């Protein structure tokens, strides 16, 4: 019983880590895109 719970919690933790990691990656990529767009507009002006 205890081993099952331990395995489940470890799975849940890894899943949460992946979720957070992907969200952080999305934030970073969106930031980069915004920076590129602002740079382009600055260059046009």
C-alpha positions in Angstrom: 0.0 0.0 0.0 2.7 2.5 1.0 4.8 1.7 -2.1 1.8 2.3 -4.3 1.1 5.7 -2.7 4.8 6.5 -3.1 4.8 5.6 -6.8 1.7 7.6 -7.4 3.0 10.7 -5.6 6.3 10.5 -7.5 4.3 10.2 -10.8 2.2 13.2 -9.8 5.3 15.2 -8.9 7.0 14.5 -12.2 3.8 15.4 -14.0 3.5 18.7 -12.2 7.2 19.4 -12.9 6.6 18.8 -16.6 3.5 21.0 -16.5 5.4 23.9 -14.8 8.4 23.4 -17.1 6.2 23.6 -20.3 4.4 26.7 -18.9 7.8 28.4 -18.2 9.0 27.6 -21.7 5.8 29.1 -23.1 6.4 32.3 -21.1 10.0 32.5 -22.2 9.1 32.0 -25.8 6.3 34.6 -25.7 8.7 37.1 -24.0 11.3 36.5 -26.8 8.6 37.0 -29.4 7.5 40.3 -27.8 11.1 41.5 -27.6 11.6 40.7 -31.3 8.4 42.5 -32.3 9.4 45.6 -30.3 12.8 45.5 -31.9 11.2 45.3 -35.4 8.9 48.3 -34.6 11.9 50.3 -33.3 13.9 49.5 -36.5 10.9 50.6 -38.7 10.7 53.9 -36.9 
